[in-house]
């Protein structure tokens, strides 16, 4: 698709609409192609990073799991403090 766009631009430039540009027309076409490719690569990288498709996440620590369980109501505050004390004594 990019090549088709470049061919259309080059064809337009060589139909007499941009006579006298000489090598400038080639330079414009190459710079335009590089910009299009750079934008496409940037867009793909941005999409992958935005949706978290780019890599593995680090595992949660024991304290983070404990905090999450308390926040979700899986354990009581008393159980939370008991388990957190046990984790502190272990480490």
C-alpha positions in Angstrom: 0.0 0.0 0.0 2.8 2.4 0.9 4.5 1.6 -2.4 1.3 2.4 -4.3 1.0 5.8 -2.5 4.7 6.5 -3.4 4.1 5.5 -7.0 1.1 7.8 -7.2 3.0 10.7 -5.7 6.0 10.1 -8.0 3.6 9.8 -11.0 2.0 13.1 -10.1 5.4 14.7 -9.7 6.6 13.5 -13.2 3.4 14.5 -15.1 4.7 18.1 -15.5 3.1 19.4 -12.3 6.4 19.7 -10.6 8.8 20.3 -13.5 12.2 21.8 -12.5 12.5 20.0 -9.2 15.1 17.7 -10.5 16.6 15.5 -7.7 14.4 17.4 -5.3 11.4 15.3 -6.3 13.3 12.1 -5.4 14.4 13.5 -2.1 10.8 14.5 -1.3 9.6 11.0 -2.2 12.2 9.3 0.0 11.7 11.6 2.9 7.9 11.1 2.6 8.3 7.3 2.6 10.5 7.4 5.6 8.0 9.6 7.5 5.2 7.3 6.6 7.1 4.2 7.8 8.2 6.0 11.0 4.6 6.9 11.8 3.4 3.3 11.1 6.1 1.9 13.4 5.4 4.4 16.1 1.6 3.6 15.9 2.2 -0.1 16.3 4.6 0.3 19.2 2.1 2.7 20.9 -0.8 0.3 20.4 1.2 -2.7 21.8 2.3 -0.7 24.9 -1.1 0.8 25.5 -2.8 -2.5 25.6 -0.1 -4.2 27.6 0.8 -6.7 24.9 4.5 -6.0 25.1 5.7 -8.2 27.9 5.3 -10.1 31.1 4.4 -8.3 34.2 6.3 -8.9 37.4 4.6 -11.2 39.9 3.0 -9.7 43.0 4.8 -9.8 46.2 3.3 -11.5 49.2 2.4 -8.2 50.8 0.7 -7.0 47.6 -1.4 -10.2 47.5 -2.3 -9.7 51.1 -3.3 -6.1 50.5 -5.5 -7.1 47.5 -7.2 -9.9 49.5 -8.1 -7.4 52.2 -9.3 -4.8 49.7 -11.6 -7.4 48.1 -12.9 -8.6 51.4 -11.5 -12.1 51.2 -9.9 -11.8 54.7 -10.7 -9.7 57.8 -8.6 -6.9 59.2 -7.5 -9.2 62.1 -6.4 -12.0 59.6 -4.6 -9.3 57.6 -2.6 -8.1 60.6 -1.9 -11.7 61.7 -0.6 -12.7 58.2 1.3 -9.5 57.7 3.1 -10.1 61.1 3.9 -13.6 60.0 5.4 -12.3 56.7 7.5 -9.8 58.7 8.8 -12.4 61.0 9.7 -14.7 58.0 11.6 -12.0 56.1 
